Amino acid sequence: MSTSAAAWLGVWVPRAQGLLRIVVAYLYLQHGTAKLFKVPHVAMFDNLQLMSLIGVAGILEVLGGALLLIGLFTRPVAFILSGEMAFAYFIGHAPNGFWPVLNGGGPAIYYCFTFLFLSAAGGGPWSVDARMKRNPGSSRT
């Protein structure tokens, strides 16, 4: 690869990281809104109890998804959500068989490792975290 191509790709890596965070957070947020607000409607969640395991997952998905979407507290939130998805896989999918393609656990694994990556790498340049780091005194009066 030429030096100019590597430089061009190097410029886009943090932007791609930010896009990954935004898109994954938006998709993840929909899981929580389906559980808590019935939008989009998923019949399986019609009688959801808020303090049930799935209800608490919905709370994490809405709050965590919203925070990730704007890129606020990205690293700790992504770490917590990575753990949530690991639990979701081992509680909800692994008992149905070993292979994720058969037990329906593929998306839980994708989310788990994407969040684990974001917990290590951060939210990228298009995040509130990055803005606060660039302008640390701007929020003070």
C-alpha positions as CSV (number, residue, x, y, z in Angstrom):
1,M,0.0,0.0,0.0
2,S,1.3,3.4,-0.9
3,T,2.1,6.0,1.8
4,S,-0.6,8.3,0.5
5,A,-3.2,5.6,0.6
6,A,-2.2,4.7,4.2
7,A,-2.3,8.3,5.2
8,W,-5.8,8.7,3.6
9,L,-7.0,5.5,5.5
10,G,-5.4,6.8,8.7
11,V,-7.6,9.9,8.5
12,W,-10.7,7.8,8.1
13,V,-10.0,5.3,10.9
14,P,-11.3,7.6,13.8
15,R,-14.2,8.7,11.6
16,A,-15.2,5.1,10.9
17,Q,-14.9,4.4,14.7
18,G,-17.4,7.2,15.3
19,L,-19.7,5.9,12.6
20,L,-19.5,2.4,14.1
21,R,-20.5,3.8,17.5
22,I,-23.4,5.8,16.2
23,V,-24.9,3.1,14.0
24,V,-24.5,0.3,16.6
25,A,-26.0,2.6,19.3
26,Y,-28.9,3.5,17.1
27,L,-29.7,-0.2,16.4
28,Y,-29.2,-1.2,20.0
29,L,-31.4,1.6,21.2
30,Q,-34.3,0.1,19.2
31,H,-34.1,-3.1,21.2
32,G,-34.7,-1.1,24.4
33,T,-37.5,1.1,22.9
34,A,-39.2,-2.1,21.7
35,K,-39.1,-3.4,25.2
36,L,-40.0,-0.3,27.2
37,F,-42.0,1.9,24.8
38,K,-43.4,-0.7,22.3
39,V,-41.8,1.1,19.4
40,P,-41.2,-0.7,17.2
41,H,-43.8,-3.2,18.4
42,V,-42.6,-6.7,19.2
43,A,-45.4,-8.8,20.5
44,M,-43.1,-10.8,22.7
45,F,-42.6,-7.7,24.9
46,D,-46.4,-6.9,25.3
47,N,-46.6,-7.9,29.0
48,L,-43.1,-7.0,30.0
49,Q,-42.5,-6.4,33.7
50,L,-40.1,-3.5,34.2
51,M,-38.2,-5.1,37.0
52,S,-37.8,-8.5,35.2
53,L,-34.5,-9.5,33.7
54,I,-35.7,-8.4,30.2
55,G,-37.1,-5.2,31.7
56,V,-33.8,-4.3,33.2
57,A,-32.1,-5.2,29.9
58,G,-34.5,-2.7,28.2
59,I,-33.5,0.0,30.7
60,L,-29.8,-0.6,30.0
61,E,-30.5,-0.6,26.3
62,V,-32.3,2.7,26.3
63,L,-30.0,4.5,28.6
64,G,-26.8,2.9,27.4
65,G,-27.9,3.2,23.7
66,A,-28.7,6.9,24.1
67,L,-25.4,7.6,25.9
68,L,-23.5,5.7,23.2
69,L,-25.4,7.5,20.4
70,I,-24.1,10.9,21.6
71,G,-20.8,9.5,22.8
72,L,-21.1,10.4,26.4
73,F,-19.2,8.2,28.9
74,T,-18.5,5.9,26.0
75,R,-15.9,3.7,27.6
76,P,-17.7,2.7,30.9
77,V,-21.1,2.5,29.2
78,A,-19.8,0.3,26.4
79,F,-18.1,-1.9,29.0
80,I,-21.3,-2.4,30.9
81,L,-23.3,-3.1,27.7
82,S,-20.6,-5.6,26.6
83,G,-21.2,-7.5,29.9
84,E,-25.0,-7.3,29.4
85,M,-24.6,-8.9,26.0
86,A,-22.4,-11.6,27.3
87,F,-25.0,-12.4,30.0
88,A,-27.7,-12.3,27.3
89,Y,-25.9,-14.8,25.2
90,F,-25.1,-17.2,28.0
91,I,-28.5,-16.9,29.7
92,G,-30.8,-16.7,26.6
93,H,-29.0,-18.3,23.7
94,A,-26.2,-20.8,24.8
95,P,-28.7,-23.1,26.6
96,N,-30.3,-23.7,23.1
97,G,-27.2,-25.2,21.7
98,F,-23.5,-24.6,21.0
99,W,-23.6,-23.0,17.6
100,P,-24.6,-19.3,17.6
101,V,-26.0,-19.5,14.1
102,L,-28.5,-22.2,15.4
103,N,-29.2,-20.7,18.8
104,G,-29.9,-17.2,17.6
105,G,-27.1,-15.7,19.6
106,G,-25.1,-14.1,16.8
107,P,-26.3,-10.6,17.3
108,A,-25.6,-10.8,21.1
109,I,-22.0,-11.8,20.3
110,Y,-21.7,-9.0,17.7
111,Y,-22.9,-6.4,20.2
112,C,-20.8,-7.8,23.0
113,F,-17.5,-7.6,21.0
114,T,-18.4,-4.2,19.4
115,F,-19.0,-2.8,22.8
116,L,-15.9,-4.3,24.1
117,F,-14.0,-2.6,21.3
118,L,-15.6,0.7,22.0
119,S,-14.8,0.4,25.7
120,A,-11.1,0.1,24.8
121,A,-11.0,2.5,21.8
122,G,-13.5,5.2,22.9
123,G,-16.2,6.9,20.9
124,G,-14.1,8.5,18.2
125,P,-13.9,12.2,17.2
126,W,-17.7,12.7,16.8
127,S,-18.6,12.2,20.4
128,V,-19.4,14.4,23.4
129,D,-16.4,12.7,25.1
130,A,-14.0,13.9,22.4
131,R,-15.5,17.4,22.5
132,M,-15.2,17.7,26.3
133,K,-11.6,16.5,26.0
134,R,-10.8,19.2,23.4
135,N,-12.6,22.0,25.4
136,P,-12.3,20.9,29.1
137,G,-13.4,24.3,30.4
138,S,-16.2,25.0,28.0
139,S,-18.9,23.5,30.2
140,R,-18.0,25.6,33.2
141,T,-19.5,29.1,33.8
